[in-house]
Amino acid sequence: MNNTEIVEQQQNARAIEVANKLRQIKDFSEDSYLTTCELLHEANTGDYHRAFGYATFSDWVVQGSGLGMSWRNAYYLINIWTKALKLGLTKKQLRECCVSKCKEIFSLNPDELGKEMIELVETAPGMTLEEVKVVVAKLKCCEGEEPALYMTLKLSASIKETLAEAFELCRRQYGSVETENGVVDISDSKVMELICVSYIQDPHNNNQE
């Protein structure tokens, strides 16, 4: 057996190990969430999908991983870990920060606001989620983005199901977008904008009679 075959055999063994670890994660604790981000990142960068006979990582996530996860969600989690590595942040720091706050912080661009993101991760444990959102919104304005506004909607269960179905239909028709962090789904705010514009532009809704 030559060196190439040995390396391939070792990689395949690690691919199986990572896949098994991902399937064993059943809860949604802070640590398990971050572990999922870490393992998916390794599986993606290591092309572990090839060990299971899949042409792409996305195909393996949806068809062969058994995670019950969309490829969009997988790339979202991978993006969190990619940015954490880029900024040199540890799992301990992320755990102390809290996942919900990490999600807000890692929506920022580390190439433009890396220093600010690190500082925010370090100070976030002493802040509320709303306070973190305010800081992130201000930083996004510095990046040239429009300031973010937050709306709270009270929905019945049936309306929520209708809303989710409409959002998914809009996303399928619009398609994914290419960003510097990879292929991602359009945001909830973009979906709302597209649905509202469609309603406004529908001539049946503007009949004066």
Secondary structure, DSSP 8 states (H G I E B T S, - for coil): --HHHHHHHHHHHHHHHHHHHHHH--S--HHHHHHHHHHHHHHHHTTGGGGGT-SSHHHIIIIIS-S---HHHHHHHHHHHHHHHHHT--HHHHHHH-HHHHHHHTTS-HHHHHHHHHHHHHHGGGS-HHHHHHHHHHHHHHTT------------HHHHHHHHHHHHHHHHHH--EEETTEEE---HHHHHHHHHHHHHH-GGGS---
